[in-house]
């Protein structure tokens, strides 16, 4: 494409919310374009933030009080693996551009009921080093005001209070940072570095191995689960003894022992209950927690019938042993290559655990 064609394509891509590169044949030319070369249309106004049920790391902020500042709104919920993998970039932007007037606001809109607990949110924010302002959105008032539907979701707001861009889901980090730089320049901020942040993401925050990922997120509550394979199916909201079939197909799961399958979670009633899941991914995570606050449940993980060894996640040892102590996402498997279909099993030595969702990376 000619330079003027590239500019037109870039503007069109921006208006459609698509990556600039998708409409360009010569990516090198597009990547050299400065942010000022692209005009981002006004998508709306920054809604009121008064429906927040609490604020962390800040006094309550208002749309009117933020006028004159460039604002980045980040919708999150602390067990979401997709948000966790974007967090290193948001943290880095908050730190780098704070002196230039960028205000990052994390809007915590919960997915699971336990994520409405303010102590849980406060603990997660501390553990994850989220030290920028947090609007606790337990009633989803801010979520509805934005007409949002995603975790993570980024909304870029200029100094006049206009929403100029959005990014749903992971990725597009370079583009997002260049938009921040552009909005700061438009606001008259001088000396904004054009260099991009470099992050060293580790643990659950590390980027997914997308090339090997063949297992989608799956929930364990009956409201949204898929591919439950225990013989006889699930008895909803009733105690029942389950068994694992002789063979599980890829992305199918089953229970062994006495469980109650509830709307949002599956709850273990007696000791030595087991969950089995056949998956294909580098990483396996399980959102779970003790049913009673202040208690803990020990567990052991196997992969293809053996202790995970070098394939163990950050929340288990090489023998696969770990302990559920709080309601959060646990990384149980991070396996070296080659990645193939694997049978994952987790057995709990005592009752009283709630399992909510499997995620992969």
Secondary structure, DSSP 8 states (H G I E B T S, - for coil): --HHHHHHHHHHHHHHT--GGGG-S-HHHHHHS-GGGS-----EE----TT-SEEESSS---TTTTTTSEEEEEEE-TT-HHHHHHHHHHHHHHHHHTTTTEEEEEEE--SSGGGG-HHHHHHHHHHTT--SEEEE-TT-HHHHHTT---SSEEEEE-TTSEEEEEEESS--HHHHHHHHHHHHHHTT--------------GGGS---GGG-----EESSTTT---B-STT---BTSEEEE---S---TT-EEEEEEEEE-SS-EEE-STTEEEEEEE-SSEEEEEEEESSTT--EEEEEEETTB--GGGB-TTS-TT-EEEE-SSEEEEEEE--SS---EEEEEEESSS-EEEEEEEE-
